Amino acid sequence: MGAADVVPGVSGGTIAFISGIYEELLGTISGIKPSLLKVLRTEGFKAFWKAGNFSFLLAIGVGVITAIASLAHLISWLLENEPIKLWAFFFGLVLASVFFIGKQVNAWNAKSIVSFIAGAAIAWYITSLPPMGQSDSMLFLFFSGMIGICAMILPGISGSFILLILGSYTTVIKAVKEFDIPTIGAFGAGCVVGILSFSHLLNWMYKKHHDLTVALLTGFLLGSLQKLWPWQQKAELLYTHSDGKEDWLMSNVMPGAFEGDAQIGAVAVCFIIGFAIIFIMERIATKK
């Protein structure tokens, strides 16, 4: 989940869904309430820890933090030096996820189909938005964390891409690489507030309207594929940073129209690896 959340266009929620922990993740996060403090006072720390399912959250949290801390440099390097192969890998991964998560819908009827189409349209629109300007304001980073974390637990909506749209992605990645505690703290505080608030709504939707919610999430995945298309070219210069680095609006093109080496063979291999990983993860999760 941490590795996926580092990449703009891929959602950690997708990985949680595929690995079979999504429902427990939502239920556990939404179960963090003030009433847990009463359990702590009356029954002790052991009962409090068990009631909050904190062992589960600790395992997930340590895994996510470890991946983000260790992979931030690698992902940044791949995005800059091997973008076609990286996007091909995640395109295959997310496309396979569409089939896998779609199977979780118990009955595909008119309502679930409309929900699926709406999800695809929303994700397509969001991933088509151009990034905003950068901001280092602590308050801005707090709200970026609130919004970004909501997307990170939604399959198909990339939290990193939301941060890219908001203009805080570069600031956050730089803070992680340089271990900038104030910046990480402001962003992290926003994440905590956002996930505790949003998880209640999402958990309620998942339990009360399962098929509609899963169909919507499947649509999110399908709509997000346009952001992961391997062959992207610069379409419009958005802004230039103080260090001279340029941010461009990218447009998707067919391999034949791509300027430069389209790397068809490498794209096919990376796509197949990404596609296959989902089915391997599904098999492992089913056995577990």
Secondary structure by P-SEA (a helix, b strand, c coil): cccccccccccaaaaaaaacaaaaaaaaaaaccaaaaaaaacccaaaaaaaaaaaaaaaaaaaaaaaaaacaaaaaaaaaccaaaaaaaaaaaaaaaaaaaaaacccccaaaaaaaaaaaaaaaaaaacccccccccaaaaaaaaaaaaaaaacccccaaaaaaaaccaaaaaaaaaacaaaaaaaaaaaaaaaaaaaaaaaaaaaaacaaaaaaaaaaaaaaaccccccbbbbccccccccccbbbbbbbbbcccccccccaaaaaaaaaaaaaaaaaaaaaaaaac
